[in-house]
Amino acid sequence: MSTGSITQPIVAIVGATGTGKSALALDLAERWQDEGHRVEIVNADAMQLYRGMDIGTAKLPEGERRGIRHHLLDVLDPPEEASVARYQQDARAVIDEIQARGAIPILVGGSGLYVSSVLYDFRFPGTDPVIRERLEAELADGGPGLLHRRLHEVDPAAAQAIGPHNGRRLVRALEVVTITGEPFGSGLPSQSRRWRPAVTIGLRAERATLVERLGARARGMWRDGLLDEVTALRPGGFGVTAARAIGYAQAIAQLDGLLDEEQAIEQTAVLTRRYARRQVAWFARSPETHWIESDDPARVDVGRAAVDRASG
């Protein structure tokens, strides 16, 4: 693997929450740095874009980043809305700069749409404020289940991929279908057209192992001070995206007296497991992903070998 070339492949590390993506990224980065390569990490977790939202997003503290430069962490305030289109533009600009410096970019995260928007040919249809307002009103009145049934009638593949609970994405999908007259899936990234050469490494774990980890993670959020973090952030407000973040929504409900602590933790664990299943389904769509067991003691060597093979 040579430095200084703009064709240096992007290394993407993906997988469900709790599989150890950040740790593998750091281990690989250290391995390459020991060999004389420069490495920089680019965040692809939508919730880690937010300043101050650290405990609930499992954001690595600066002191645990092993001196490796990280990008696109803490770039939004909680009242701001995250946008895949904006993220794509920012992430690709950062990767351009990393590669121009002759460094290896490692894209790390479990937000499937965000990762795919960078790696693949992905174009964003426009928006229509009138259509969007009508659909958001329908979401408020009838809930996401109603929109999911409507989407299933016109685009079953998109309805299955999004699921019946993600109201924001259901609104967007129906908006695109209404504007373009085409399935929302046509706006998703083509798995056959890469933006730039890339190698994708996926981490996976046995379901029972992952369920145990995610339950422990939910309890750890409260033990580590999630309620204090949310209390400190509340005066500045939360936008729609940040307020719905798993763990944060439950902490807010607990602070408002709508849930007790045990209920908040259990709800967080349930929603995290559900989210992990969606992540697994999303990343399983790509036949090019090199899968590694998260507890494989040789995962760094296996990941490095996958990148070497792809780099020729």
C-alpha atoms as one frame of an Amber mdcrd trajectory, in Angstrom:
protein
   0.000   0.000   0.000   1.661   3.190  -1.135   1.178   6.652   0.298   0.823
   9.814  -1.686  -1.610   8.499  -4.273  -5.125   9.871  -4.698  -6.168   6.335
  -5.739  -5.365   5.049  -2.249  -8.571   3.172  -1.384 -10.872   4.338   1.355
 -11.112   1.776   4.147 -14.656   1.598   5.544 -15.362  -0.254   8.791 -19.056
  -0.997   9.274 -21.380  -3.160  11.321 -23.965  -3.083  14.057 -23.714  -1.099
  17.256 -21.569  -2.911  19.808 -19.333  -4.855  17.412 -16.159  -2.849  18.100
 -15.789  -0.760  14.943 -13.911   2.101  16.597 -11.444  -0.237  18.285 -10.685
  -2.057  15.040 -10.213   1.258  13.222  -7.708   2.394  15.830  -5.877  -0.944
  15.798  -5.556  -0.880  12.007  -4.493   2.761  12.064  -1.751   2.002  14.581
  -0.576  -0.967  12.509  -0.256   1.189   9.398   1.368   4.026  11.302   3.968
   1.607  12.669   4.752   0.797   9.037   5.235   4.454   8.177   1.812   5.297
   6.741  -0.287   8.264   7.792  -3.862   7.434   8.772  -6.887   9.601   9.606
 -10.351   8.498  10.728 -13.648   9.911   9.443 -16.788   9.493  11.546 -19.854
   7.983   9.856 -22.146   7.803  12.886 -24.942  10.353  12.498 -25.365  10.951
  16.235 -21.659  11.448  16.874 -21.868  14.553  14.704 -23.446  16.316  17.701
 -21.443  18.299  20.236 -22.015  17.257  23.799 -23.827  14.029  22.912 -21.024
  11.770  24.030 -22.172   9.143  26.504 -25.269   7.986  24.637 -23.442   7.795
  21.305 -20.377   5.936  22.673 -18.175   8.672  21.251 -14.495   8.056  21.932
 -13.089  10.709  24.280 -10.193  12.605  22.749  -7.779  11.020  25.200  -8.672
   7.545  23.888  -8.086   8.296  20.201  -4.423   7.236  20.439  -3.202  10.431
  18.837  -4.928   9.591  15.532  -6.686  12.495  13.863 -10.496  12.173  13.758
 -12.864  14.126  11.517 -16.598  14.985  11.614 -17.077  14.570  15.327 -18.791
  17.420  17.195 -19.670  19.451  14.097 -23.367  20.104  14.897 -25.190  21.506
  17.906 -28.153  19.418  19.154 -30.775  21.908  17.845 -29.420  21.498  14.283
 -30.784  18.841  11.951 -28.414  16.293  10.492 -28.627  15.829   6.719 -27.285
  12.942   4.667 -26.774  15.286   1.727 -24.722  17.696   3.824 -22.803  14.829
   5.405 -21.941  13.383   1.994 -20.526  16.704   0.865 -18.533  17.237   4.052
 -17.211  13.671   4.289 -16.090  13.563   0.670 -14.329  16.917   1.066 -12.495
  15.605   4.139 -11.515  12.399   2.339 -10.213  14.444  -0.596  -7.991  16.367
   1.817  -6.789  13.203   3.581  -5.843  11.504   0.335  -4.167  14.668  -0.959
  -1.958  14.510   2.151  -0.989  10.970   1.214  -2.818   9.507   4.210  -5.154
   6.529   4.448  -8.786   7.500   5.200 -10.705   5.108   7.453 -14.470   5.720
   7.381 -16.036   4.319  10.559 -19.666   4.092  11.584 -22.908   2.220  11.731
 -25.208   4.754  10.046 -25.770   2.774   6.860 -27.200   5.564   4.760 -24.358
   7.896   5.727 -21.668   5.322   4.912 -23.273   4.404   1.602 -23.760   8.036
   0.587 -19.983   8.441   0.672 -18.895   5.146  -0.870 -21.410   4.834  -3.683
 -22.899   6.892  -6.478 -25.687   8.536  -4.518 -27.672  11.561  -5.700 -30.299
  13.360  -3.707 -33.653  14.298  -5.282 -34.906  17.766  -4.435 -37.522  18.652
  -1.868 -40.961  20.225  -2.106 -42.033  22.184   1.007 -45.739  21.772   0.272
 -45.522  18.001  -0.128 -43.204  17.727   2.870 -45.558  19.755   5.087 -48.539
  17.621   4.075 -46.690  14.368   4.766 -45.377  15.587   8.117 -48.929  16.549
   9.097 -50.089  13.048   8.149 -47.256  11.596  10.229 -48.312  13.678  13.225
 -51.979  12.726  12.835 -51.751   9.074  11.845 -48.309   7.932  12.998 -45.577
   6.181  10.996 -47.638   3.014  10.476 -50.010   4.827   8.130 -47.157   6.222
   6.021 -45.461   2.840   5.991 -48.567   1.189   4.542 -48.803   3.894   1.870
 -45.142   3.496   0.963 -45.541  -0.268   0.785 -48.222   0.198  -1.871 -45.960
   2.259  -4.163 -42.472   1.024  -3.239 -42.427  -2.257  -1.266 -38.625  -2.488
  -1.314 -38.198   0.930   0.273 -40.926   0.186   2.837 -39.160  -3.009   3.858
 -35.752  -1.314   4.065 -37.009   1.628   6.148 -39.381  -0.284   8.409 -42.607
   0.934  10.050 -41.107   3.094  12.799 -38.796   5.640  11.149 -41.264   8.449
  10.460 -38.686  10.877   9.158 -37.387   8.516   6.486 -40.902   7.422   5.550
 -41.816  11.060   4.942 -38.724  11.533   2.792 -39.376   8.370   0.786 -42.972
   9.345   0.027 -41.850  12.868  -0.849 -39.339  11.521  -3.388 -41.903   9.128
  -4.881 -44.421  11.982  -5.203 -41.921  14.391  -6.772 -40.171  11.989  -9.166
 -42.875   9.412  -9.866 -40.141   6.802  -9.329 -39.420   4.397  -6.465 -37.460
   5.846  -3.586 -35.007   3.011  -4.110 -33.814   4.719  -7.279 -32.357   7.426
  -5.061 -30.437   4.938  -2.941 -26.783   4.274  -3.695 -26.046   1.865  -6.493
 -24.015  -1.013  -5.105 -22.306  -1.339  -8.491 -20.960   2.225  -8.801 -18.340
   3.384  -6.320 -17.535   7.045  -5.796 -13.882   6.133  -5.369 -11.950   2.870
  -4.783 -12.816   1.502  -1.351 -12.531  -1.592   0.793 -15.370  -2.337   3.215
 -14.724  -4.410   6.333 -17.767  -5.552   8.279 -17.764  -6.645  11.907 -20.412
  -9.089  13.086 -21.246 -10.963  16.277 -23.470 -13.843  17.273 -26.959 -12.599
  18.139 -26.834 -13.761  21.766 -23.461 -12.090  22.267 -24.656  -8.862  20.704
 -27.875  -8.790  22.758 -25.833  -9.140  25.943 -23.445  -6.371  24.896 -26.244
  -3.995  23.978 -28.040  -4.566  27.265 -24.834  -3.826  29.143 -24.292  -0.755
  26.990 -27.740   0.630  27.828 -27.121   0.234  31.545 -23.681   1.733  31.131
 -25.150   4.924  29.662 -27.010   5.618  32.909 -24.085   4.533  35.087 -21.746
   6.863  33.189 -23.987   9.911  33.624 -26.331  10.143  30.636 -28.972  11.942
  32.723 -26.452  14.603  33.729 -25.360  14.990  30.101 -28.951  15.454  28.933
 -29.701  17.880  31.773 -26.728  20.026  30.719 -27.805  20.006  27.051 -31.510
  20.730  27.555 -31.264  24.527  27.994 -29.893  24.788  24.448 -32.667  22.574
  23.103 -32.732  19.450  20.954 -33.736  19.346  17.309 -35.945  16.568  15.992
 -33.005  14.321  15.104 -31.101  14.719  18.360 -34.216  14.415  20.523 -35.036
  11.060  18.952 -31.564   9.588  19.472 -31.780   6.256  21.268 -31.056   6.791
  24.941 -31.533  10.541  24.781 -35.269  10.310  24.119 -35.576   7.892  27.037
 -33.452  10.079  29.340 -35.636  13.072  28.489 -38.751  11.020  29.252 -37.283
  10.002  32.607 -36.403  13.587  33.493 -39.978  14.580  32.591 -41.405  11.872
  34.831 -42.845   9.814  31.974 -40.590   6.804  32.605 -38.787   5.544  35.669
 -35.107   4.662  35.364 -35.608   0.947  34.839 -38.207   1.578  32.130 -35.919
   4.093  30.412 -32.996   1.668  30.398 -35.109  -1.252  29.171 -36.674   0.830
  26.395 -33.208   1.970  25.341 -31.990  -1.634  25.214 -34.998  -2.765  23.159
 -34.635   0.087  20.650 -30.883  -0.457  20.385 -31.422  -4.132  19.561 -33.987
  -3.163  16.943 -31.587  -0.621  15.453 -28.790  -3.202  15.384 -31.012  -5.561
  13.369 -31.618  -2.798  10.821 -27.891  -2.130  10.628 -27.160  -5.799   9.985
 -29.785  -5.904   7.221 -28.445  -2.724   5.603 -24.795  -3.761   5.483 -25.644
  -7.323   4.430 -26.869  -5.886   1.101 -23.303  -5.322  -0.131 -21.644  -8.468
  -1.512 -18.280  -6.673  -1.492 -18.019  -6.447   2.300 -15.270  -8.514   3.943
 -16.860  -9.869   7.127 -14.886 -10.516  10.318 -16.125 -11.939  13.612 -15.917
  -9.191  16.213 -14.254 -11.478  18.771 -11.701 -12.934  16.328  -8.292 -12.401
  17.993  -6.762 -12.095  14.509  -9.253  -9.454  13.290  -6.545  -6.830  12.710
  -4.501  -9.236  10.566  -7.616 -10.371   8.688  -8.708  -6.800   8.060  -5.247
  -5.773   6.929  -5.084  -8.725   4.533  -8.451  -7.776   3.013  -7.224  -4.253
   2.338  -3.944  -5.528   0.859  -5.775  -7.869  -1.508  -8.082  -5.097  -2.705
  -5.170  -2.692  -3.130  -3.382  -5.088  -5.412
